Amino acid sequence: MSTLDLFGNHSQKKKPLSPASLKAAPLPERMRPEQLSEVVGQRHLLAEGKVLSSAIANDQLSSIIFWGPPGCGKTTLAHVIAHQTKAHFEKISAVLSGVADLRKIVEQAKKRLARHQQKTLLFIDEIHRFNKAQQDALLPHVEAGTITLIGATTENPSFSVINALLSRASVFTFNPLTEVEIEGLLKRAIKDEKKGVGHASLTFTPDALKMIASHVQGDARRALDLLEASTNYAHQNKIDTLTTDIVKTTLSSKMLLYDKDGEGHYNIISAFIKSMRGSDPDAAIYYMMRMLEGGEDPLFILRRMIIFASEDIGNADTHALPIAVAADTAFQRVGMPEGIYPLAHCCLYLATAPKSNACYKAFTQAQEDIKKHGTLEVPLKLRNAVTSHMKAWGYGEKYRYPHNEEGYAKGETYLPEQLVGKKYYHPTEAGHEGIIKKYLEKITKK
């Protein structure tokens, strides 16, 4: 099996699912339309005579970017294009693919164009997950017309797609589906005995469908998942009518992996940080993978680990911050999927490193004194006498040069007069900070 097969790429025409595969596939996959007329929603793009619908109908697509929230039909429309185009169609996920996969697709596209004058459409799902280097690798082949790009993203392409690539593609904005559109989709699935849930012989109350539609916030995939879960629950419990109570029961028992735009986002990142702070590498790597599998931006996770390295480790392990920064640099160099290696490396290192928040306490306490006392005068002995007048005024007078006194001036003070004796940094015994603590005790001992 080739690398491309492993990543779930599809050739020119997507074959219908076999009866066995159809039965095993989730309801959202089974219900994917094959014709433009079957697509629910996005009438501002797909109504007859619109630019996008005309380009699809006439098989004259140029490079395009689909931007919109999850479950609004971006991938579904790509599947429709795969069925209707005469061009060769390839699909990859930016989460799982890298530059090597792009190179193989481009080489095949060049041969296809030279031998058969057949174009290649490349659909990249979650294109915002490609880093700059990966997008740069794609650019010349889009410019040359070797491939026609169809990118799908939930992130604003102005921020997540490089300008050079964005300038060569038309951006089409998808809207969340309305509750009426979601209800229509649910009714279609209920009536369909082959691909939908019509075989279940259930009665569905209108209120139950309305509850599903109102809960999913315009996400067709979540709506169909919830319909299927509710139907299965009713069937398993020998219930003939699917009501709002069944939907509520299903909602309460169905755990969403990760909701990057809702409360789940804050819960999982909180659990991730607290697991690293608690020195539990198993929990830390688990929550990190929960976020990645749920679609979180790896750069967000890396930013949090860079902050953690200073906030929760600091001088207890002076390698922590360089490793976190190196992981961020490495990820931006290699992208996904190989970028998981530096992410995991950094996560496990930080989780098992000695912990100290002494750096955090030091700067917050210094901030408090600055707010309380304002801009206190710098002692004259610490000022530079850059003119003869300054020297006459006592600038730099009585300054003790530490290198003339074995590296430190014992008993010397450096804070403004009003704060002399104040301690902000209290190093712990953890890791390297224990060495710092002993050194400070040595040079400050009276």
C-alpha positions as CSV (number, residue, x, y, z in Angstrom):
1,M,0.0,0.0,0.0
2,S,1.4,3.4,-0.9
3,T,1.8,6.4,1.5
4,L,-1.0,8.1,-0.2
5,D,-3.3,5.2,0.3
6,L,-2.5,5.3,4.0
7,F,-3.6,8.9,4.1
8,G,-7.0,8.2,2.7
9,N,-6.5,9.8,-0.7
10,H,-9.1,9.3,-3.4
11,S,-8.5,9.0,-7.1
12,Q,-10.6,10.7,-9.8
13,K,-14.0,9.2,-9.1
14,K,-14.9,8.2,-5.6
15,K,-16.4,4.7,-5.7
16,P,-19.7,4.2,-3.9
17,L,-19.3,2.4,-0.6
18,S,-19.9,-1.3,-0.7
19,P,-22.9,-2.6,1.2
20,A,-20.7,-3.8,4.1
21,S,-18.8,-0.5,4.2
22,L,-22.0,1.5,4.0
23,K,-23.4,-0.4,7.0
24,A,-20.2,0.2,9.0
25,A,-19.7,3.9,8.1
26,P,-21.0,6.6,10.4
27,L,-24.3,8.3,9.4
28,P,-22.6,11.6,8.2
29,E,-20.5,9.6,5.8
30,R,-23.3,7.5,4.5
31,M,-25.5,10.6,3.9
32,R,-22.9,12.6,1.9
33,P,-24.5,13.8,-1.3
34,E,-23.1,13.0,-4.7
35,Q,-24.9,15.7,-6.7
36,L,-24.8,19.5,-6.3
37,S,-28.6,19.6,-6.1
38,E,-28.4,17.3,-2.9
39,V,-26.2,19.7,-1.0
40,V,-28.0,21.4,2.0
41,G,-27.4,25.1,2.7
42,Q,-25.0,27.6,1.3
43,R,-27.5,28.9,-1.3
44,H,-25.5,32.1,-1.5
45,L,-22.8,30.0,-3.2
46,L,-24.6,27.1,-4.7
47,A,-27.9,28.5,-6.1
48,E,-28.2,28.3,-9.9
49,G,-26.2,31.0,-11.6
50,K,-23.8,31.7,-8.8
51,V,-20.1,31.7,-9.6
52,L,-19.2,28.6,-7.6
53,S,-22.1,26.5,-8.7
54,S,-21.5,27.4,-12.4
55,A,-17.8,26.6,-12.1
56,I,-18.7,23.2,-10.6
57,A,-21.4,22.4,-13.1
58,N,-19.2,23.3,-16.1
59,D,-16.1,21.6,-14.6
60,Q,-14.1,24.9,-14.9
61,L,-12.8,25.3,-11.3
62,S,-9.8,27.4,-10.6
63,S,-8.0,27.2,-7.2
64,I,-10.4,27.9,-4.4
65,I,-10.5,28.1,-0.6
66,F,-13.6,27.0,1.4
67,W,-13.7,28.8,4.7
68,G,-16.3,28.1,7.3
69,P,-17.2,26.4,10.7
70,P,-17.1,22.7,11.2
71,G,-20.0,20.7,9.7
72,C,-21.2,23.4,7.2
73,G,-20.5,21.3,4.1
74,K,-16.9,22.2,2.9
75,T,-15.8,18.5,2.7
76,T,-19.2,17.5,1.4
77,L,-18.9,19.9,-1.5
78,A,-15.4,18.6,-2.3
79,H,-16.9,15.1,-2.5
80,V,-19.6,16.4,-4.9
81,I,-16.8,17.9,-7.0
82,A,-15.0,14.6,-7.0
83,H,-18.1,12.9,-8.5
84,Q,-18.8,15.5,-11.1
85,T,-15.3,16.6,-12.4
86,K,-13.5,15.1,-15.4
87,A,-10.2,16.0,-13.7
88,H,-8.3,13.6,-11.6
89,F,-9.2,14.2,-7.9
90,E,-6.9,13.7,-5.0
91,K,-7.7,14.3,-1.3
92,I,-5.3,14.7,1.6
93,S,-5.6,15.9,5.2
94,A,-3.1,18.6,6.3
95,V,-3.2,16.9,9.7
96,L,-1.6,13.7,8.4
97,S,0.3,14.7,5.3
98,G,3.5,16.4,4.6
99,V,5.8,17.8,1.8
100,A,6.7,14.2,0.8
101,D,3.1,13.4,0.0
102,L,2.7,16.7,-1.9
103,R,5.7,15.8,-4.0
104,K,4.3,12.4,-5.0
105,I,1.0,14.0,-6.0
106,V,2.7,16.7,-8.0
107,E,4.9,14.2,-9.9
108,Q,1.8,12.1,-10.8
109,A,-0.1,15.3,-11.8
110,K,2.7,16.3,-14.2
111,K,2.7,12.9,-15.8
112,R,-1.1,12.9,-16.1
113,L,-1.1,16.3,-17.7
114,A,1.7,15.5,-20.2
115,R,0.3,12.1,-21.2
116,H,-3.4,12.5,-21.1
117,Q,-3.9,16.3,-20.9
118,Q,-5.9,15.7,-17.7
119,K,-6.0,18.2,-14.9
120,T,-5.6,17.3,-11.2
121,L,-7.7,18.7,-8.5
122,L,-6.1,18.5,-5.0
123,F,-8.4,18.8,-2.0
124,I,-6.5,19.7,1.2
125,D,-8.7,19.4,4.3
126,E,-7.7,21.6,7.2
127,I,-5.2,23.5,5.0
128,H,-4.5,25.9,7.9
129,R,-2.7,23.0,9.6
130,F,0.0,23.2,6.9
131,N,2.9,25.4,8.1
132,K,4.5,28.1,5.9
133,A,7.2,25.7,4.5
134,Q,4.5,23.2,3.4
135,Q,2.4,25.9,1.8
136,D,5.4,27.4,0.1
137,A,6.1,23.9,-1.4
138,L,2.6,23.9,-2.8
139,L,2.7,27.4,-4.3
140,P,4.8,26.9,-7.5
141,H,2.7,24.0,-8.7
142,V,-0.5,26.0,-8.2
143,E,1.1,28.9,-10.1
144,A,2.1,26.6,-12.9
145,G,-1.3,25.0,-13.2
146,T,0.1,21.5,-12.4
147,I,-2.6,21.2,-9.8
148,T,-5.8,23.1,-9.0
149,L,-6.1,23.6,-5.3
150,I,-9.3,23.2,-3.2
151,G,-8.5,24.0,0.4
152,A,-10.9,23.8,3.3
153,T,-10.3,25.6,6.6
154,T,-12.1,26.6,9.8
155,E,-9.6,29.3,10.4
156,N,-9.6,32.8,8.8
157,P,-7.5,32.2,5.6
158,S,-6.1,35.8,5.9
159,F,-4.2,34.5,9.0
160,S,-3.7,30.8,8.2
161,V,-2.9,30.7,4.5
162,I,0.2,32.5,3.1
163,N,-0.5,35.6,1.1
164,A,1.1,34.2,-2.1
165,L,-1.2,31.2,-2.1
166,L,-4.2,33.2,-1.1
167,S,-3.7,35.6,-4.0
168,R,-4.0,32.7,-6.4
169,A,-7.2,31.3,-5.1
170,S,-10.8,32.5,-4.7
171,V,-12.1,32.4,-1.1
172,F,-15.7,31.2,-0.6
173,T,-17.2,31.7,2.9
174,F,-19.5,29.0,4.2
175,N,-22.2,29.8,6.8
176,P,-23.4,27.5,9.6
177,L,-26.5,25.7,8.5
178,T,-29.8,27.1,9.8
179,E,-32.0,25.1,12.1
180,V,-34.5,24.7,9.3
181,E,-31.8,23.3,7.0
182,I,-30.6,21.0,9.8
183,E,-34.1,19.7,10.3
184,G,-34.5,19.1,6.6
185,L,-31.2,17.1,6.6
186,L,-32.4,15.0,9.6
187,K,-35.8,14.3,7.8
188,R,-33.9,13.1,4.7
189,A,-31.8,10.7,6.8
190,I,-35.0,9.4,8.6
191,K,-36.7,8.6,5.3
192,D,-33.6,7.0,3.7
193,E,-33.8,3.2,4.4
194,K,-30.6,2.4,2.5
195,K,-28.1,5.1,3.7
196,G,-30.0,6.8,6.5
197,V,-31.9,5.5,9.6
198,G,-35.2,4.6,7.9
199,H,-34.6,1.0,8.5
200,A,-35.0,1.5,12.3
201,S,-38.8,1.8,11.9
202,L,-39.0,4.6,14.6
203,T,-41.4,7.4,14.9
204,F,-39.7,10.8,15.4
205,T,-41.4,13.6,17.2
206,P,-41.0,17.1,15.7
207,D,-39.7,18.4,19.0
208,A,-37.0,15.8,19.1
209,L,-35.7,16.9,15.7
210,K,-35.9,20.6,16.7
211,M,-33.9,19.8,19.8
212,I,-31.2,18.2,17.8
213,A,-31.1,21.1,15.3
214,S,-31.0,23.7,18.0
215,H,-28.2,21.9,19.9
216,V,-25.6,21.5,17.2
217,Q,-25.2,25.2,16.2
218,G,-25.3,24.7,12.5
219,D,-23.0,21.6,12.4
220,A,-24.6,19.0,10.1
221,R,-22.0,16.3,11.1
222,R,-22.9,16.7,14.8
223,A,-26.6,16.6,14.0
224,L,-26.3,13.4,12.1
225,D,-24.1,11.9,14.7
226,L,-26.6,12.8,17.4
227,L,-29.5,11.4,15.4
228,E,-27.7,8.1,14.9
229,A,-26.7,7.9,18.6
230,S,-30.3,8.6,19.6
231,T,-31.7,6.1,17.2
232,N,-29.3,3.4,18.4
233,Y,-30.2,4.1,22.0
234,A,-33.9,3.8,21.2
235,H,-33.4,0.6,19.3
236,Q,-31.3,-1.0,22.1
237,N,-33.9,-0.1,24.6
238,K,-36.8,-1.3,22.4
239,I,-38.3,2.2,22.3
240,D,-40.6,2.9,19.3
241,T,-40.7,6.7,19.4
242,L,-37.7,9.0,19.5
243,T,-38.6,11.9,21.8
244,T,-36.9,14.9,23.4
245,D,-36.2,12.7,26.5
246,I,-34.2,10.2,24.3
247,V,-32.2,13.1,22.8
248,K,-31.5,14.5,26.3
249,T,-30.4,11.1,27.5
250,T,-28.1,10.7,24.5
251,L,-26.7,14.2,24.9
252,S,-25.8,13.6,28.6
253,S,-24.0,10.3,27.8
254,K,-22.3,11.3,24.6
255,M,-18.9,12.8,25.3
256,L,-17.5,15.1,22.7
257,L,-13.8,14.6,22.3
258,Y,-12.9,18.2,22.2
259,D,-14.8,21.4,21.4
260,K,-12.1,23.8,20.4
261,D,-14.5,26.8,20.4
262,G,-16.4,26.0,23.6
263,E,-15.9,25.0,27.2
264,G,-14.1,21.8,26.3
265,H,-11.2,24.0,24.9
266,Y,-10.7,25.5,28.3
267,N,-11.2,22.3,30.3
268,I,-8.7,20.3,28.3
269,I,-6.0,22.9,28.1
270,S,-6.4,23.4,31.9
271,A,-6.1,19.7,32.5
272,F,-3.0,19.6,30.2
273,I,-1.3,22.4,32.1
274,K,-2.2,21.0,35.5
275,S,-1.0,17.5,34.6
276,M,2.4,18.9,33.6
277,R,2.5,21.0,36.7
278,G,1.7,17.9,38.8
279,S,4.6,16.0,37.0
280,D,2.2,13.4,35.5
281,P,3.7,12.7,32.0
282,D,1.0,10.1,31.2
283,A,-1.9,12.5,31.9
284,A,0.0,15.4,30.1
285,I,0.6,13.4,26.9
286,Y,-3.0,12.1,27.0
287,Y,-4.6,15.6,27.2
288,M,-2.1,16.9,24.5
289,M,-3.2,14.2,22.1
290,R,-6.9,14.9,23.0
291,M,-6.3,18.4,21.8
292,L,-4.5,17.4,18.6
293,E,-7.0,14.8,17.7
294,G,-9.8,17.3,18.3
295,G,-8.3,19.8,15.8
296,E,-6.5,22.2,18.1
297,D,-3.8,24.3,16.5
298,P,-0.4,22.7,17.5
299,L,1.1,26.2,17.6
300,F,-1.3,27.1,20.4
301,I,-0.1,24.1,22.4
302,L,3.5,25.0,21.8
303,R,2.9,28.6,23.0
304,R,1.4,27.2,26.2
305,M,4.4,24.9,26.8
306,I,6.8,27.9,26.2
307,I,4.9,29.9,28.8
308,F,4.8,26.8,31.2
309,A,8.6,26.4,30.9
310,S,9.2,29.8,32.5
311,E,6.1,30.0,34.7
312,D,6.2,26.6,36.3
313,I,9.8,25.4,35.9
314,G,12.0,28.5,35.6
315,N,15.5,28.1,37.0
316,A,14.7,24.7,38.5
317,D,15.6,23.3,35.1
318,T,17.4,25.8,32.8
319,H,17.0,23.5,29.8
320,A,13.2,23.6,29.9
321,L,12.7,26.9,28.1
322,P,15.3,26.2,25.3
323,I,13.7,22.8,24.8
324,A,10.2,24.4,24.5
325,V,11.5,27.0,22.1
326,A,13.3,24.4,20.1
327,A,10.2,22.3,19.9
328,D,8.3,25.3,18.5
329,T,11.1,25.9,15.9
330,A,11.2,22.2,15.0
331,F,7.5,22.0,14.5
332,Q,7.4,25.0,12.2
333,R,10.2,23.4,10.2
334,V,8.7,19.9,9.7
335,G,4.9,20.4,10.1
336,M,2.5,17.5,10.6
337,P,2.5,14.6,11.0
338,E,6.2,14.4,12.0
339,G,5.7,17.5,14.1
340,I,4.1,15.4,16.8
341,Y,7.5,14.1,17.7
342,P,8.9,17.5,19.0
343,L,5.5,18.2,20.6
344,A,5.5,14.9,22.5
345,H,9.2,15.3,23.4
346,C,8.6,18.7,24.9
347,C,5.4,17.7,26.7
348,L,7.1,14.8,28.4
349,Y,10.2,16.8,29.3
350,L,8.3,19.6,30.9
351,A,6.0,17.1,32.8
352,T,9.0,15.3,34.3
353,A,11.2,18.4,35.0
354,P,11.6,19.8,38.6
355,K,9.0,22.6,39.2
356,S,9.3,26.1,40.6
357,N,7.2,29.2,40.3
358,A,9.8,31.4,42.0
359,C,10.4,33.4,38.8
360,Y,6.7,34.1,38.5
361,K,6.4,35.2,42.1
362,A,9.5,37.4,41.8
363,F,8.2,39.5,38.9
364,T,4.7,39.8,40.2
365,Q,5.9,41.0,43.6
366,A,8.2,43.5,41.9
367,Q,5.3,44.7,39.8
368,E,3.3,45.3,43.0
369,D,6.0,47.4,44.5
370,I,6.4,49.4,41.3
371,K,2.6,50.2,41.4
372,K,2.8,51.0,45.1
373,H,5.9,53.2,45.2
374,G,6.0,54.5,41.6
375,T,9.4,55.3,39.9
376,L,11.8,55.4,42.8
377,E,15.2,57.1,42.4
378,V,18.1,54.9,41.2
379,P,20.9,55.0,43.8
380,L,23.7,57.5,42.7
381,K,26.3,54.7,43.0
382,L,24.6,52.7,40.3
383,R,24.4,55.6,37.8
384,N,26.8,56.1,34.9
385,A,28.8,59.4,35.1
386,V,28.9,60.0,31.4
387,T,29.7,63.7,31.8
388,S,32.0,65.7,34.2
389,H,28.9,67.3,35.7
390,M,27.4,63.9,36.6
391,K,30.7,62.9,38.2
392,A,30.7,66.1,40.3
393,W,27.1,65.3,41.4
394,G,28.2,61.9,42.7
395,Y,27.1,59.7,39.9
396,G,28.9,56.3,40.2
397,E,30.6,57.3,43.4
398,K,31.3,54.4,45.9
399,Y,30.3,51.8,43.3
400,R,32.0,48.5,44.1
401,Y,33.1,46.5,41.0
402,P,32.2,42.8,41.8
403,H,35.0,41.3,39.6
404,N,37.5,43.0,41.9
405,E,36.0,41.2,44.9
406,E,35.9,37.5,43.9
407,G,32.8,37.9,41.7
408,Y,30.4,39.6,44.2
409,A,30.5,42.6,46.4
410,K,29.5,41.2,49.8
411,G,26.9,43.3,51.7
412,E,26.3,45.7,48.8
413,T,22.8,46.8,48.0
414,Y,21.3,47.7,44.6
415,L,17.6,48.4,45.2
416,P,16.3,52.0,45.6
417,E,16.8,53.1,49.2
418,Q,13.1,52.7,50.2
419,L,13.2,49.0,49.1
420,V,16.6,47.9,50.5
421,G,16.3,44.5,52.1
422,K,13.2,43.5,50.1
423,K,13.3,40.0,48.6
424,Y,11.4,39.1,45.5
425,Y,13.2,36.0,44.3
426,H,13.0,33.0,46.7
427,P,14.6,30.1,44.9
428,T,13.4,26.6,45.9
429,E,15.4,23.5,46.5
430,A,14.1,22.0,43.2
431,G,16.7,21.0,40.6
432,H,19.2,23.7,39.5
433,E,17.4,26.3,41.7
434,G,18.8,24.5,44.7
435,I,22.2,25.5,43.5
436,I,21.1,29.1,42.9
437,K,19.7,29.2,46.5
438,K,23.0,28.0,48.0
439,Y,24.9,30.6,46.0
440,L,22.7,33.5,47.0
441,E,22.9,32.4,50.7
442,K,26.7,32.3,50.4
443,I,27.0,35.9,48.9
444,T,24.4,37.5,51.2
445,K,25.5,35.8,54.4
446,K,26.6,38.4,56.9
